[in-house]
Structure formats: structure tokens, C-alpha cells
Amino acid sequence: MFKMPRNRIILASFIIFLNLFAEKIDEAIKYFESFQFEKAREIFNQLAKDESNPRIAEVYYYLARLSNNPDSSVFYFRKIIQKFPQSRYADIAYLEIAKSSIAKGEYKNATLTLTELLKNYPETELKEEIQFWLGVSYIESGSREEGIKILKELIRSYPKSVWTNRALSIIPDTVVHIEYYTVQVGSYRTLANATKCVEELRKNGLKARIVETAVKNDTFYRVWVGEFDSIEEAKALVAKLDSLGYKGNVVKGY
């Protein structure tokens, strides 16, 4: 009679356990998404007892979302960033902790948390919202000039973002149109082509953005790189871009 080696039995048992854990998480998420919060909370609380599971950070995230107590939410978000900094929930955990500080009027704490977030996760997809709350936190903590600067950068970098609309309601419109020098490396008829160019530039560590412009009833998507106070600094970037295979011209931004 064939006997399965002991190590294989252990491995098989472990796989079965992981599958059961995953099924339970998925079940709890379905309850959460269908607004059956008590059922979801009950399952997540049971799952939270096993901190060794690979998806435990996800459990903490949902428990934070389900909590009616702000301090309890922060408790779970902190567990994510302290124990699972590589988790896909780590950046949003930082952001939610900062927003909790803002709600309490603890703006300096929020500033520190958001700054640390940007340092640890520079490629986060939450950058627009982070910049908005960082700008607000600086303004409310007394560093208005720094806050305005951050909100201005948000508006320039993400002109169509919902967070830009919120930023525009906070700062004077005149701030947005301060002139500076930048380098234009292309003008495209389609947003897709302009986006592709921006992505390539960003992969090279360059700060690029898209500016939509209307010319004789036609829409063009210009790609601008950098932002400088002097034309000499912008010309230096032109030389760098040329070495990377990009032809650029210095233009005035706004």
C-alpha cells in the first residue's frame, strides 16, 4: 500500500488550510461589498487570530474599514505598516492614518505621516490625494506658503484630477498661473501617445506631464518636462534629454 511521505502530507495540509483561509476572506469581502457589515466583521475577526497567514494584511485592512471607532481603525492600519510594509495595503494605511490625524486637528502629525508615505512609496497610485492632504496639513499647521506650493504642484501635475478641483477651491486662482520655464519634448494629437511618452520619461527619472492645448479647433497634448525658475536651468535639461534621445525646446509654463 502506497504511503505519502510525511513532508508531503504536511505540505498538502498547509495548502488546504491556505485555500480555506482564502475562501473565508473572499466570503467576508462579498459580505462587505453587499453592505452586510456584521457578517463580514464576524468572519474577519476570526481570521485575524492567525497572524501567520499570507493574506493577514488584507484582513487588517477590512477590519480597519469596518471599525466604528477611529482609534480602532488606526490600530489596524498601523499593524499593516509595521508588520507588512510591502503589502499592497501599506500606502493606503499610511494615508488613512494621516486623514485620521487631520480629522482630529493634528496637522503636524498628518504632515509627518504623509511625508513618510511619499518617501517609502514614491510610486504610489494615491499621489494625487496624498498631495492634496499634505498641502492642507501644511496650511492648517501654519506653513501656508509650503502648503500652497504643494497644492500648486498638484494642480499642474494632475489638471483633471478630482483632487485638483478641491485644491482650486482652497488656493487663490492667481497662484496657479505663475510663470516658469519647462521643456517641451512633443505635441501629440492623441492622449494615448502623449501618455506613452510621459511614461517613458518617468521611467528615466524625469518629471513629465501632459498639457492639453486647443489650436484652431484642434486639440493637442503637449508633453512638458521639468519646471525651472531660470531659462539656463531649462537649457541644461535640454542637453540631458538630448543624450537620452529626446529633442526638446524651452518654453514658458504657466
C-alpha positions as MATLAB code, in Angstrom:
seq = 'MFKMPRNRIILASFIIFLNLFAEKIDEAIKYFESFQFEKAREIFNQLAKDESNPRIAEVYYYLARLSNNPDSSVFYFRKIIQKFPQSRYADIAYLEIAKSSIAKGEYKNATLTLTELLKNYPETELKEEIQFWLGVSYIESGSREEGIKILKELIRSYPKSVWTNRALSIIPDTVVHIEYYTVQVGSYRTLANATKCVEELRKNGLKARIVETAVKNDTFYRVWVGEFDSIEEAKALVAKLDSLGYKGNVVKGY';
ca = [
       0.000    0.000    0.000;
       1.374    3.391   -1.025;
       2.179    5.793    1.795;
       2.581    9.500    1.173;
       5.807   10.894    2.681;
       5.262   12.869    5.873;
       6.583   16.115    4.408;
       4.098   15.867    1.547;
       1.266   15.271    3.980;
       2.273   18.403    5.882;
       2.515   20.400    2.644;
      -0.870   19.160    1.444;
      -2.451   20.039    4.785;
      -0.906   23.510    4.642;
      -2.230   24.113    1.126;
      -5.708   23.006    2.172;
      -5.538   25.383    5.139;
      -4.494   28.295    2.913;
      -7.317   27.571    0.496;
      -9.858   27.524    3.318;
      -8.463   30.819    4.659;
      -8.694   32.374    1.193;
     -12.269   31.167    0.758;
     -13.217   32.716    4.080;
     -11.623   36.045    3.150;
     -13.442   36.080   -0.177;
     -16.702   35.277    1.598;
     -16.163   38.123    4.067;
     -15.338   40.551    1.261;
     -18.588   39.623   -0.506;
     -20.496   40.404    2.679;
     -18.620   43.705    2.965;
     -19.388   44.690   -0.624;
     -23.076   43.828   -0.164;
     -23.218   46.030    2.978;
     -23.667   43.065    5.345;
     -21.054   44.518    7.654;
     -21.795   42.499   10.795;
     -21.361   39.190    8.969;
     -18.167   40.468    7.345;
     -16.789   41.686   10.682;
     -17.507   38.356   12.371;
     -15.530   36.406    9.763;
     -12.629   38.882    9.654;
     -12.332   38.818   13.453;
     -11.985   35.040   13.327;
      -9.406   35.217   10.544;
      -7.383   37.844   12.421;
      -6.489   35.237   15.032;
      -3.998   33.676   12.602;
      -1.300   36.296   12.004;
       0.852   33.863   10.022;
      -1.428   33.765    7.003;
      -0.072   35.472    3.837;
      -3.311   37.478    3.444;
      -3.487   38.736    7.021;
      -2.717   42.331    5.947;
      -5.869   42.219    3.841;
      -7.831   41.086    6.902;
      -6.463   44.018    8.929;
      -7.392   46.418    6.128;
     -11.021   45.350    6.131;
     -11.222   45.321    9.923;
      -9.990   48.925    9.859;
     -12.660   49.814    7.308;
     -15.339   48.071    9.361;
     -14.430   49.708   12.659;
     -16.796   52.309   14.077;
     -14.045   53.666   16.306;
     -11.363   55.871   14.642;
      -8.714   54.714   17.119;
      -9.507   51.086   16.340;
      -9.161   51.779   12.617;
      -5.773   53.401   13.176;
      -4.738   50.390   15.278;
      -5.266   48.023   12.350;
      -3.737   50.389    9.792;
      -0.625   50.672   11.972;
      -0.352   46.899   12.156;
      -0.222   46.843    8.359;
       2.590   49.389    8.015;
       4.588   47.992   10.926;
       4.325   44.288   10.151;
       3.632   44.240    6.414;
       5.288   47.311    4.827;
       5.475   45.527    1.454;
       1.743   44.851    1.405;
      -0.368   46.442   -1.320;
      -2.391   47.968    1.511;
       0.564   49.731    3.145;
       0.321   53.038    1.281;
      -3.411   53.397    1.845;
      -2.868   52.507    5.517;
      -0.460   55.450    5.831;
      -2.951   57.720    4.087;
      -5.847   56.698    6.311;
      -3.755   57.252    9.455;
      -2.924   60.755    8.203;
      -6.579   61.509    7.447;
      -7.486   60.387   10.952;
      -4.930   62.875   12.318;
      -6.425   65.620   10.143;
      -9.910   64.829   11.458;
      -8.565   65.329   14.995;
      -6.839   68.589   14.050;
      -3.395   67.014   14.479;
      -1.995   68.551   11.299;
       1.691   68.238   12.134;
       1.273   64.510   12.747;
      -0.523   64.245    9.414;
       2.314   66.097    7.679;
       4.902   63.707    9.112;
       2.855   60.641    8.143;
       2.227   61.820    4.576;
       5.862   62.822    4.083;
       6.966   59.389    5.267;
       4.416   57.804    2.933;
       5.816   59.598   -0.121;
       9.354   58.698    0.930;
       8.604   54.998    1.398;
       6.253   54.591   -1.564;
       7.287   57.099   -4.262;
       5.410   55.148   -6.958;
       2.112   55.018   -5.064;
      -1.018   55.444   -7.165;
      -2.504   57.604   -4.418;
      -0.149   60.515   -5.044;
      -2.872   62.983   -6.061;
      -4.850   62.527   -2.861;
      -1.673   62.463   -0.778;
      -0.538   65.795   -2.223;
      -3.921   67.334   -1.517;
      -3.973   66.338    2.144;
      -0.303   67.209    2.572;
      -0.965   70.698    1.230;
      -3.977   71.101    3.507;
      -1.989   69.871    6.516;
       0.804   72.371    5.915;
      -1.660   75.237    5.526;
      -3.595   74.316    8.669;
      -0.415   73.860   10.721;
       0.732   77.394    9.892;
       3.057   76.697    6.943;
       0.750   78.281    4.381;
       3.442   79.020    1.800;
       4.618   75.398    1.739;
       1.028   74.148    1.565;
       0.194   76.438   -1.361;
       3.323   75.243   -3.157;
       2.261   71.602   -2.818;
      -1.293   72.298   -3.983;
       0.043   74.277   -6.932;
       2.187   71.295   -7.904;
      -0.869   69.038   -7.652;
      -2.824   71.310   -9.983;
      -0.013   71.422  -12.537;
       0.745   67.707  -12.473;
      -2.837   66.411  -12.427;
      -5.051   69.064  -14.055;
      -8.040   66.719  -14.469;
      -7.919   65.105  -11.039;
     -10.836   65.442   -8.623;
      -8.227   66.425   -6.031;
      -7.148   69.302   -8.258;
     -10.731   70.583   -8.220;
     -10.658   70.517   -4.427;
      -7.273   72.262   -4.385;
      -8.596   75.021   -6.648;
     -11.313   75.749   -4.111;
      -8.672   76.337   -1.427;
      -5.964   78.454   -3.028;
      -6.274   81.718   -4.976;
      -6.540   81.265   -8.730;
      -3.634   83.670   -9.274;
      -1.250   81.190   -7.692;
      -1.840   78.651  -10.430;
      -0.642   80.854  -13.248;
       2.854   81.779  -12.017;
       5.211   81.518  -14.988;
       8.211   79.210  -15.101;
      10.429   77.536  -17.687;
       9.919   73.982  -18.874;
      10.996   71.777  -21.777;
       8.518   70.583  -24.388;
       9.517   67.256  -25.938;
       6.466   66.551  -28.042;
       2.990   67.577  -29.143;
       0.534   64.778  -29.916;
      -2.923   64.562  -31.415;
      -3.900   61.652  -29.176;
      -3.784   61.441  -25.406;
      -2.626   57.821  -25.642;
       0.580   58.760  -27.483;
       1.288   61.612  -25.085;
       0.731   59.308  -22.118;
       3.135   56.746  -23.565;
       5.802   59.432  -23.937;
       5.284   60.623  -20.345;
       5.570   57.068  -19.020;
       8.875   56.564  -20.863;
      10.246   59.836  -19.487;
       9.217   58.964  -15.947;
      10.991   55.614  -16.253;
      14.154   57.663  -16.798;
      13.521   59.526  -13.555;
      12.199   62.665  -15.229;
       9.268   64.737  -14.061;
       6.891   64.890  -17.034;
       3.278   65.878  -17.514;
       0.684   66.420  -20.234;
      -0.771   69.820  -21.102;
      -3.912   69.902  -23.230;
      -3.989   72.793  -25.720;
      -6.505   73.884  -28.365;
      -5.108   75.215  -31.666;
      -7.608   76.316  -34.333;
     -10.295   73.986  -33.010;
      -7.839   71.066  -32.859;
      -6.731   69.547  -29.563;
      -3.071   68.769  -28.954;
      -1.459   67.041  -25.997;
       1.921   68.571  -25.237;
       4.485   66.816  -23.082;
       6.391   69.089  -20.721;
       9.382   68.048  -18.641;
      10.666   69.833  -15.540;
       9.899   73.200  -14.001;
      12.584   75.857  -13.534;
      12.905   79.440  -12.340;
      15.603   80.269  -14.903;
      15.997   79.597  -18.608;
      19.576   78.380  -18.011;
      18.316   75.502  -15.850;
      15.814   74.546  -18.527;
      18.535   74.571  -21.210;
      20.616   72.217  -19.077;
      17.701   69.779  -19.123;
      17.503   70.064  -22.920;
      21.095   68.795  -23.103;
      20.300   65.905  -20.764;
      17.210   64.975  -22.767;
      19.233   65.052  -25.979;
      21.636   62.483  -24.508;
      18.627   60.245  -23.836;
      17.344   60.581  -27.381;
      14.690   63.250  -26.809;
      14.608   66.555  -28.672;
      13.245   69.363  -26.546;
      12.618   73.095  -26.664;
      12.487   75.519  -23.756;
       9.047   77.083  -23.333;
       7.318   79.172  -20.685;
       4.944   77.253  -18.478;
       2.037   78.588  -16.503;
];
